[in-house]
Amino acid sequence: MTTRGNNLIESLIALANDGDKSATSPAATATFTPSELKDFLDAIPGAFFLYRATGDEEILYANRALYRLFHCANPEEFRALTGNTFRGLVHPDDLEAVEESIHEQILSNQDELDYAEYRILTREGELRWVEDYGHFVHTDSGGIFYVFVSDATEKITRRILERETLITEGEAREAHLKGLIEAYDEERKLIRQEHLQRLEVIEGLSINYESILYADLHAGIVLPYRMSSRIEPQFKKKYGVIDFDRFIEHYVETVVYPDDRVFVKEHTSKEYIQSHLSNERTYYFNYRSLENGTVKYLQVRIVNVGDKGGKFVFGCRSVDDEILQEIKSKQILEEALRAAKAADVAKNAFLSNMSHDMRTPLNAIFGFTELLRKHAGNASATKEYLDKIELASEHMLHLIEKVLDFSYLESGEATVSCERCDMDELFEEIHSSVLPLATRKGIDLIFEKDSLRIAYGDREKIKQILLSLLDNAVTYTKAGGTVWFTAKAEGSGEFVTYRMLVKDTGIGISKAQAESIFMPFERVNNTTQSGEYGTGLGLTIAKRLAEMMGGSLSLESEEGKGSSFFVTLCLRRYEEKGREQNTVDLTGKKILLAEDNEINRELQTALLEDAGFTVDTAENGQIALELAERAEPHEYAFILMDIQMPVMDGQTAARAIRRSKNPAVAAIPIIALSANAFESDVRASIESGMDAHLSKPMDIALLLRTVREVLERKNS
Ligand code: ADP
C-alpha cells in the first residue's frame, strides 16, 4: 500500500466518523487521484467489478482480486478468458437463470440490490462457485452494476452435497415407506381375500342352517348373522344385539313345542353350554317347534368359537325330513322285525303242529292196519278199521297237498291256465263233493246260484279256493248249523264278474285273528286245541290263488256268530262254437295202465276194473310203448301213464307213441297219472303229447270226466 493509499484509508475513517456532517468536514474535501483509488481497490482482498447493464454487459472496471479469482495474472489474460463481459464471466449453463434472477431482484427491491450464486471457469478450466452481491446504479451513460464477488466454492459445494445427501436419504426413506405401504396393501389384499374365502366357506358350510347367531356369554349378548322367520321376531332391530337370557326366554316361550321347553331351556343355559363345551368344540340337540299348529323338528348346533370360551355360534336347521324319514325307517324296520318274528313264530308253530298233525293220521293208519291184521275175520271190525284208515289217509293227503301247494305258490312258478270252464258244472261238482261231509256232520248246506254260464278260467284253482272255504265252513260249524254257498254272475259284455259267498253260522273269527288269518301258517287254534286237522295254509293259498287270477278273497266275521268269505273273480265269457253233444260211452272199454309201483298198479287196476274197464298193465314206459304198437287199432280207449318209471319214463313214452308211424297208435289218448301235481308237471305232460294230467291218488270220478272230455275233444 502506498502512502496515498494510507491517505485514502485515513480519509475514509474520517468520513465515517463525521457522518452527515461530511459536507462541512475538512476531510470531505479530500480528493484522490485515480491511481490512488485503483491502488486502493487492487489492495482490497475481495473481488470487485463494474459492468454495463446493457449491451454486451461489458466490464468497465475489475480489481486484481477478480483476476485472481479466475487465476489470471493480468487484465489481458482475463479479457482473453471472459471477453471482459459479465456474460463471459458467468458459466454459460448458469447465465440465463442468473440474469433473470438479478433482473427480478432489482425490480422488486427498492435498494436495487441483488444476490446471485453461479459458477465460473478459471483459466485452467476449473469450476468454482461464487457469490455475487450486486447493486444497480443509474448513471448518465446508462445503468451500471457494481458487484462484489467472492469464492464460495467450498460453502456451496458443501451445501449442494448436503442437499444431495438429504435428497438421497429422503428418497431412500420414501422408497422404504413406499415398500412398506405396498407390502401392507398386499397383505391387506391377501387378508381380505382370505376373509372373503372364509366367509364363503362359512356360507357354504352353513347353507343348511336357517339361522345363525353369535353369542358372547361373558357379555351376555347375542346377535344374529342369519335369521329364519322364527328368529326374526325375537330381534326388535334387524341384526341388532340383544340380551342372551331374554332372547332364550322369549324364543322358548314363542317357538318351542310346550313339551320340549324345559329341555331346550336346560340345554341352552349358560352353565350347561359352558360345562359342555369346556372340553368339546361343539354339540347339538333336537327339539320340536310348534308352527301354525304343526310340529316341526329342529336341530340346534352350538360351536365354541372363542379361545377362552364364552363365545359361541348357534346354528339352527330343520331336521323335519330326516327325523320323519328316520321315524318311518324305524317303523318299517320295527314292522319288518315284527313280521319276521311273527313269521318265525308261525313257522315254528307250524312245524311243531305239522309234525303232530302228520303223526296223528300216520299213527292211526299204522294202528288200524295192525288191528285189521288181528281181526281180519271180523267183517264189521274190518269195515270200521278200513273207514278209519281211509279217513286218516285223507287227512294225510290233505296236509301234504296243502304244503306242496303252498311251496309251489311260494316258488313263483305257478301260472294260471285259461281253459273252457263250465261254471255251472263246476259249482255242481263242488256242491256234490261238500254235501256228504256236511250231511255227515249234521250241517244244513244251502246252495244258491244264478245261471253261471261258461267262461275261460283256471277250473282247478277256482275249485280249490271254493272247496277250501267250504271245507273250513263245515269244519268250524257245529252240528245243526248252516253253511251257505251262493254264486252270482254279473255283466253281459266280454267279461263276467262272479261273486261267490261262503257263509256259515260257525264259531266265527275275532277281529285280531281276522287280520292275520291270510298269513301263512296262521291258525286260530292248533289241531289239539281245535280238534281239527289243519295247516293254517288253506286260506293263504286260497287268497293267493284268487289274486293270481286277478280276483280277491275277503272276510267278514263275528266271533261266535259265524263267518262270511267273499270271492270275486272276473273271467272272460266263453264263446260257444256249436259243439255237437257226444256223450262218450266208456263201458267195457279196454285201457292200458303204465305204472311201475306194484301196489299202486294193483290198487289202480282194481279201481278201474270196478269202474267197468278191462285193464292191461305195463311196468314201465318201454313196455307200454310196445303194447301200444302191437295193439289193434282202437283196442285201447286210452293209456293211463305214470311219469316216474324205470327204463323209460312216461313223458318219453308219450313222445314215442305220438311219433308212431301207425296213425291209430299215434292218436291214442294218453292221460298222465302222477304223484307230481305242480303246474310245471302238468305243462311238461301236455308238452310231451299227453292229453291231460291227473294227480295221484286216483279219483275215479275225475278220471272218467277227464277221459270223456279228452275223447270228446278228439272226436270233435
Ligand atoms: P287250516 O288248514 O288250519 O284250516 P286255513 O288257512 O284254512 O288252515 O284256516 C286257518 C284258520 O282260520 C283255521 O285254523 C281256523 O282257525 C280259522 N278258520 C278258517 N275258516 C274258518 C271259519 N269258516 N270259521 C271259523 N274259523 C275259521
Residues whose N, C-alpha, C, O or C-beta is under 5 A from the ligand:
A	BS01	ADP	N472 A473 Y476 G506 I507 G508 I509 I517 E522 R523 V524 N525 Y533 G534 T535 G536 L537 G538 L539 T540 S563
